[in-house]
Amino acid sequence: MDAVQVGPFAIPWARFQVFLALLAMVVVAEVLARRVDRRLAPWTYNAILAGFLGARIGFVLENASVYARDPLSILYVWQGGFDPLWGILAAGGYTLMALPKNLWRYALFAALAAGLVFGVFLVQKRGGEEVRLPSLTLTTLGGTRVNLQDFRGKPLVLNLWATWCPPCRRELPMMVRLSQENPEVRFAFASQGEGPAVVRSFLEEERLAPEWVLLDPETQLSQVLKTQGLPTTFFFDREGRLVARHLGELSEALLLGYLRVLR
């Protein structure tokens, strides 16, 4: 399972996992606040906020050259882009300043509860079977039949998208540009549930010319790869093994990070 379905919305499992860990931290801190010291209750919320801001600022600084081209995108937190180490350092620094020494051990206990919950779900998640590039034949906009196995030999970024999907439309120009700047990695954009006329009209309107646009009108890829929402991007190594997947809109900084892992 890569996402938690809440009505029509799919929440990436990694984000839900973090939510559960922080919830455990809040619950433990609230219990300790009632039994030990009231200051532990506001501390936990402020520490989480400090961690959130630290993780985001750290990620932005690590990718400063990318965000310098579009500073407003620093605020697009829904795209992801957080460095856990920076977050832990920020939350820890706040704790050292905000709490007296005699309460540090209780704060550590609450933080360990969060770490335990996160670790338990992480171990369960890693127990899944290896996913490989499916042997599935789709067609290009020109009508040529292509089997996905033909993409083996180079790392592959496989993006499942649709013209009606706002996050897909936002990220596609950036992904097409990076595909042209990184020829050592193949990019394939598989339209889900749409015909050639709709896809061609959209690409012409946006003046986009990806090398590989695949048509999947029956959404076979979504079924085989068990996609729970659009856009979803899959990262396969040169042997066709799945390295990573990302549900939801990608930022340029995150995509560059995935490409570094692929190489």
N, C-alpha and C positions, 0 to 999 in steps of 0.2 A: 504493500500500500504506500503510495507516494503522496496522497492527499487525504484530507478529511472532508467529506461532503457535508455541507450544512445548507440544506435546501438546494437552491440553484448554484450556490457558491462552492468552490473547491479551495480549501486552505492547504497550502503546501505542508507536508508532514513535518518538515524541519521547523517551521514557524510554530506549529501546534505543539511540537515537542518543547520548544523554548517556553511557550506559554504555560505548559504543565509544570515545568521546572520552576518558573518564577512564582506560579501559584503555590507550589509547595513551600517555597521560601517565605511567602507572605503568611501562609497559615501558621508555620512554625514561629515566625516572628510575632504574630498576633498572640499566640499562646504564651510565649515568653514575656510579652509586654504585660499580660494580665498577672503573670506569676512572679516576674522578676522586677521589671522596670518599664514604665509607660513609654519611655523614650525609644524603645525598640520598635514600636509601631510606626511612627513617622519615619524612622530611620530606613526601614525596608523600602518604602515607596520612593524616598529620595535617592537611595542607593541604586534602585532599579533605573530611575530616570538618569542618574549620573552615568550608569553603565551603558544605557541606550545611547546617550549623547557621545560618550567617549568612543564607543564602538563605531558610530557613524563618522565622527570627526577623524578617527584614526584611519578608517577606510578611505575617506576622501583625501587625506594627506598622502596616503600611499599611492593614490591614483590622481595626484594633483594635475598632471598634464592633461588628463582626459577631462576632468571637471573644469579646467581653466577655459576650455572651448565653449562650455555651456554652464556657467556658474549656477543658473537657476535649477539645474538638474540635481544639485546637492540636496534640494528639498524633496526629491522624488523618492521618499523612503519606501514606498510600496514596491519599488523595483528590487529591493534588497540592497545589500552592500554594507555589511557590518563586520568589523574585525573583533572577534571575541576577546583576544588578548588585551586590546586597548580598552574594551569594556570592563574587563575584570580589574585592570589597573585603575581606571577611573572610579569604579565602585569601591575598590579597596582604599584608595586615597581619600575618598569622601568619608568612609567609615572611620579611618584613623583620625580625621579632623573633627568629626561630628560626635563621636561617642567617647566617653571616658574609658580608660584602660580596663577597668573592672567589668565592662560590658563587651569588650572585644570578643571574648570567647563565646558569648551568646550569639553575636553576629556571625561568627564563624560557623556555629552550629546550624544556623538558618541557611547559610550559604552552602554548607555541606549537604543539607537536605535537598536543595535545588540540584546540586551536582549528582547526587545519588539517583534522583528521578530521571535526570537527563541521561545518565549513563545506562540505566536499566533499559530505557526505550531505544538507545543507540545500539546496544548489544542485540536486541530483538530485531532491529531493522537490518543489521548487517548479516543476519542469518538467511537472507533470501537467495534464490537460485541466480546463477549467472544469466544475464540477458544478452542475446546476440542479435545482430542485424538480421531481420527476417528476410526470407527468400520470397519476395513479393514483387509482382510485376505491375507497374503503373505506366501511365502515358505522359509524354511531355505535351506542352502547348501545341507543338507541331504535329502531334499524333504518333510520335515514335514510342514504341514500347521499350521500357527500361526495367530490368530486374535490379533490385536494390543491392544484390550481391555483386553487381558490376562495379559498385563504388568501393569495394575493398581494395586495399593497396595503399590508400591514403587515409588519414584521419577524416572523419565525416561529421559534419554538423547537420542534423536533420531537424528541420523546423516544421511543426505542424501548425497550420494557420488557416484563417478564412477571412474573406473580405469584409464580412459583417462584424468582425471582432475588433473593437477599438484598440485594445492593447497590441494586437497583431499589427494593425495598421501603423501604430506609433513606432514599433521597434523595427519593422521591416526595412525602411530606408537605411538605418544604421547597420543592420545585419548585411544588407546587400553591399554596402560600402566596405565593410570589413572583409567580406568574402573576396572582393577585388584586391584588397590590400594584403591578403594572406593566401596566395595561390597554392601554398603547400598543404592547405586544408580544403577539402571539398565542402561546399554548402549546398544542400538540397532543400527546397521549400515546397512542401507537400500540402496543397490546398485540400481541405476537408469538406466533402459534401457539395462541391460546386463544379459547374461545367466550365469549358474553355472560354466561352464568350464572356462570362462574368469576370473571370480571372484576368483575361487579356485586357478587357476594358479598364479594370482597376490599375493594372501595371502601366498601361499607356497613359492614363490620367495622372498617375504619380511620377511618370517618367523613370520608371525602374526597369532594369534589364538584367535580372539574375541569370546566371548561366544555366542553372538547373531549376526549373519549375515543374513540379509533378502534379498530376491531377489524380485525386483519390475520391471520386464522387460517391462511392459506397462506404467511405470512411473505414476502409479495411485496416489501415495503419493504426488508427485510434483503437480499434478492437484488438488487434494483435499485440500492440504495445501497452494496452490497458490505460490509455490516456483518460484523465478525469477532467480535463478542461483545456481550453485554448487561450493563448498559445502554449505549447509545450515543446521544448527543444531537447533533443537527444544528442549526446556526444559519444561517438564510437571511435575506437582506435583503428589502426590500419588493418587489424585482423578481424574487425567486425564485432569486437566485444564492447559492450556498453560501459563507458567510463563514468558518465554522470548524466543526469537529466534535470531539467529546470522547468517547473510549472509556473506559468505567469510571465509577465513582461520582463525582458532582460535590459539592463543598462549596458552601456558600452564598456564600462569598467569591469562589470561582472563577466561579460562575454570574453573580454581579453584574458581574464583570469582562467576561464575554462579552456581557452586556446592554449595557454601556457601549460596546463595540465596535459592536454592532448599531445603536445609535442614531446 
